[in-house]
């Protein structure tokens, strides 16, 4: 089975899958790298002026924690899912809001009540260089004053496409895991429409959440959504799918 998220061979998802006895092919379709830290540093220097900070990924958490030694007092914290919230809690941060579904739309909906007090709420949103507008636009629509700042870069990875195509031709891949919409987009572009279709015609697509599943749906593929929507849940769901196929 295939892992498309940006991680090394001993990364958390690959490790979970191997612990379940699965053979893992690592095809990182995206790579995550550091951004110029100045914009984020400037925003964090004014952290006392914000009411909320919103995290849409663990990469954003890592970028902020690299510059903040301790959680600011009085700042409320929202995380898109339990995996992101867990990283914050491990570093001593309290997390005030986590939506039931780990998606941008669910995060905005969950924050609607907190932002409905009438006062102009200031929100800091450290985001990917390729962040979709869902969170920032959604919160502004609710009346929040949103400062979106690039916390990290998401780019195409240097994937060994020839090796991937060799595996596709073998028709031995049972499942492909996707941990973000960008992984779907990048893998499709790297492989090309024909090989991407051949891959997912024979293998089951497993998506970490509904946002990622929707990206696959726009390309004509139905994904199994991980339950729960965490890396561990993604691994367990993949294991169950492959067990059912055997």
C-alpha positions, 0 to 999 in steps of 0.5 A: 500500500502507498503513503503519499504524505510528506514523511520519511520511511520511519514517519508516523503513518508509515510506522503505524502501517508497518506495525499492522504488518503492511508493506509500505510504499512511500510516495511523498507527493508533497514536501513541507519546508520552512518559510521565511520566519519574519512574517510569522515572528512579527505576528507572534510578537503581537500575539497579545492583541489576538483573541484566537489562534487557529491551527489547521495542521501540525506543521503550523503548530511546529512553526509557531512552537519553534518561536513561542516558548510558552502558550500566551495567557488569555489566548484561545486556541482552535485546532482542526482535528485531534491529531493537531490538538494532541501536538499542542497539548503535549507541549503544554497548550490548552486547546479550547475548540476542536470540531467533531469533523477534522475539516476547514468547514467544520472548524469555521462552523464550530467557531461561529458561536464563539465569534458571535458576541458582537465584538470584533474578534481578532484571529491569527491564522498561521497557514501553509503557503498553499492554504485554501481560502476556506478558513480565512474567508469563512471567519471573515464572513463571521465578522472576525478580523483575520491575520493570515500569515505563512508559517510553512511551505507546501511544494511538490515533492521530487517523486520517482515517477518511473518507479511509481509507474512500475508498481502501477503496472504490476497491479499489486497495490491494494490501497493508497492513503491521502492525508491532505487534499494537496497530496491528491492534487500533487500525486495526480499531477506528478503521475499524469491523469492516465496513471493516476486513474490506473492506480485508483482503478485497482487500489482503494483510496483512503482519505483522512477526512471528508475534505480530502475525500471531496478532492478525490471525488472531484476527480471521479474517485470515491474514497473510504474516509478514515475512522477516526480521522487521525493518522492512527485511524487512517492506518487502522482503516487501511488495514481493515480495507486490505483485510476485506480485500484479501 
